[in-house]
Amino acid sequence: MAADELVVVILAAGKGTRMKSDLPKVLHKVRGRPMLDYALEKSENIGAARIVAVVGYQSEKVIPLVEGRAEYALQQPQLGTGHAMMCAAPKFESFGGDLLLLYGDVPALREATIRRLLETHKRDGNMATVLTAILEDPTGYGRIIRDSSNGLDRIVEHKDASDAELTVREINTGICCFRIPELLAVLKEISNDNAQGEYYITDAIGLMRGHGWPVGAVVAGDPRETEGINTEEQLARTERIMDEIGE
């Protein structure tokens, strides 16, 4: 496959327990459309050569939305974002270009922000570039730890963070871009030795740094566009945000 082709992987396997509904979370509607539809549309708009949706909970309900627009990979059980990428890997391992990781429950993400992330990734020659956000209250989010020159050093999950790291307000949105060959190289090194017992795709950043490969970060202009939806209240809030930011 051509080295400049872009693959998009959309994580859409979660149950969404806090939505208080049996419907898979990514099928809940935002502005009358399933929230997953927004990630699919933006992936199409940026010209992805291949789109892979990682499905899991009630996959038989999610797959009909995906078919004809993207391929799908099954993640069963769900053992974290790194595990989701491992499940999707057979769909993109023949590509030599870049991979963009999106989420099916972040419908407010602006296409312009996605393009800026991709442009920065290519311009700087990074092997990984993470979209970050600055929050007033970063509780629960993975923290962006920067080095002495203000470059990206690593990402620490909230439950694994030290007291000092918990004071950091720059957080990992989970949205990121990778060079595919280097991503495949570190995927096999990711372990589940953490508080959650899960495989985090964010560990790929530290592993790439360990190999001496360049990694970077792009701060979202408006942190609200990076918010995921986990509750009915957050769904209503996201609709208001989308009205305000014009997405």
N, C-alpha and C positions, 0 to 999 in steps of 0.2 A: 504494500500500500504506500501511497505517496507520503513523504515525510511532513508535508504541510497540512494534511487532512486533520480535521478536528472531530473527536469523539465526545459526546456528552453522555454522562451517566447520571440518571435521576434516581435518587433514593425514594422509594414509594412503598416500602414493605410494612410499615408500622400499623399497629392496631388503632392507636388513638384512644386509649382507655378513658382519658379525661373528657372526651367529647360526649360521653354518656349516650352512645349510640352503637349499634352493631355494625353500622356502615363503616368500611375502611376509611381512615382519616382523610386520605387524599381525594376521596369522592365527595366529601362535604362541599357544598357549593358556596362560592364567593362571587358576588355579583351575578348569580344565576348560572355560574359555570363551575364544574368540579375543579378544585384548586390545582390538581395535577395538570389540568389543561393549560394553565399558564406556563408551567415549566416546559411542556411539550411545544407550545407555540413559540416561546423565546428560543428554544433550541433550533427550531426550524428557521426562525428569522435570522439567526447568526450564521446559518449555512453549514450546520453540522453534517459531516459525511455519514455519521452513524449515531443514532440515539438509542441508548439502552436504558430501559426502566427496570429497576430492581423491585420486584413485587414479592409479597409474602402473605400477610394476613388477608384472607378471603381473596386470594389472587384471581379466582374465577370471575370476580366482579370488577377487578381493576383491568384485567387483560383486554376486555372489549374496548375500553377507552384508548388503549395503547396500540392495538392492532391496526396496521395500515399506516401508522405514523412513526412507530419505533419498534425495536425488538424488545424482548423482555428476558430477564434472568430471574430465577426463583431463589429466594433466600428463606430457607426453612430449616431450623429455627432462625430467629434473628439474634445474632451474637455480636452486634455492633457494626459501626460504619466500615471498619477495616474488613470485617467478614463479608459485608455487602459487596465491597469492591472485589474481594476474592471470588465471589459468586459470579460477578459480571466479567471478570478477566478473560474467560474464553471468547467473549464477544469482541474484544478489542486487541488481543495479544498480537495480531498480525499487522497492526497499525504502527507506524513509526513517528507519528506527529504528537499532538497534544490532546489531553483529556481534561474536560471541564466537568467538575462535580457540582450538581445542583440537587435541590431537595423539592419533593412534591408538595411540601406544606409551607412554601415561602413565596406566595403568589405576588407580593408587592415588589419583589426585586426588579429593578429597572433594567431594561435592555441596555441602556447607556452605561450602567455600572458594570454589567457583564462584559461589554466591549472594552471598557477601560482596563478591567482585570486582564483580559486576554492580550491587549496591546502592551501593557506593562510587562507581562510575562515574557512575551516575545522580544520586546525591546531590550530588556535587561539580561536576556539569555538565561533565565532561571530554569531550574529543573522542577521547582514548585513555587507557586505564588498564591498566597492566602488572602482572601477578602476579610478584613477585620472591621470592627466598629468600636466606637468609644461610647460607653454607657455610664449613666449616672449611678446605676445600681447593677454591677456585673454579676451578682449572686447567681450561682448555678452554671455559669458559662466557663468554658476553657479560657485560660488567660494567655495572652501573647507575651512571651518573655523575650526581650530584646537584648542584644549584646552591647558591649561598650561603645560601639560605633553606631548604635541605633538600628542595626540590622536585625532581622528575625533570627533568634537563636533556637527557640523551641515553643511548643504549646503544652500547657499543663492543664489537665482537666481539674475542675473545681474540687472534686473529692480527693484528688491527689496533690493539691497545692499546699505549699507551706503558708504560714501566717503572712509572711512578707509578700509572697506571690498573690495572695488573695486581695491585697491592696491595689493591685493593677486593675485599671479600668478599661484597658484595651482588650477586647475579647475576640475569640475565633468565631466567625459566623458559620463555619463548616463548608462554606463555598470556596472552592479552590481550583487551581489549574496545575496540571502535572505534565512533564514530558513522559510519554508512555514507556519507553524502554527503561528509564530510571525508576519509574513507579513499579513496574513489574519486578525489577531487581530487588526493591525493598519490601514489597508485599510479603514475600516469604520470610522476612525477618521480623515482622510484626508479631508480638506476643500478647497474651491476655493476662499478663502479670500486673494487675492493677486492682483498685478497690471494687470495680464493677465486674471483673472477670470477663471483660469484653475485648474485642479487637478494635482499636481506634485507628481510623485512617490518618488522624492527626499525628500519630507516631511516625508516619512516613517522613514528616518534616525533620525530626531529630535524626532519623536514620540517614537521610540525605545529607544533612549537615555533617554527620559522622564520616561520610564518604568524601567530604570536602566539596560537595556539589553546591552551586549557588541556589539559595532560596530567598524569597522576598515576600513583601506584604503590601497590600493596597487598602487604604482606609476608606470605607463607604462614606459618601458625602452626607447621607441621611441614615442614621442607624435604624430608623423605623422600617426601612425597606427590607432589612435582613431578618426581621422577626418571623419566627416560625409560629404556626397555629397549633395549639394543643387543647384549647378549650373553646366552648361556644362564645365566651366573652372575648377571647382573643380573635375569633373569627369576625365578630362584629367590629372590633377595633381595627382589624386589617382592612375591612371595607372602607372605613372612614379614612384611614391612611392613604389608600389607593385613590380616593376621591381628592385628597389634599395634594398628593404629589403628582397626580395626573397620569398614573400608570394604568 
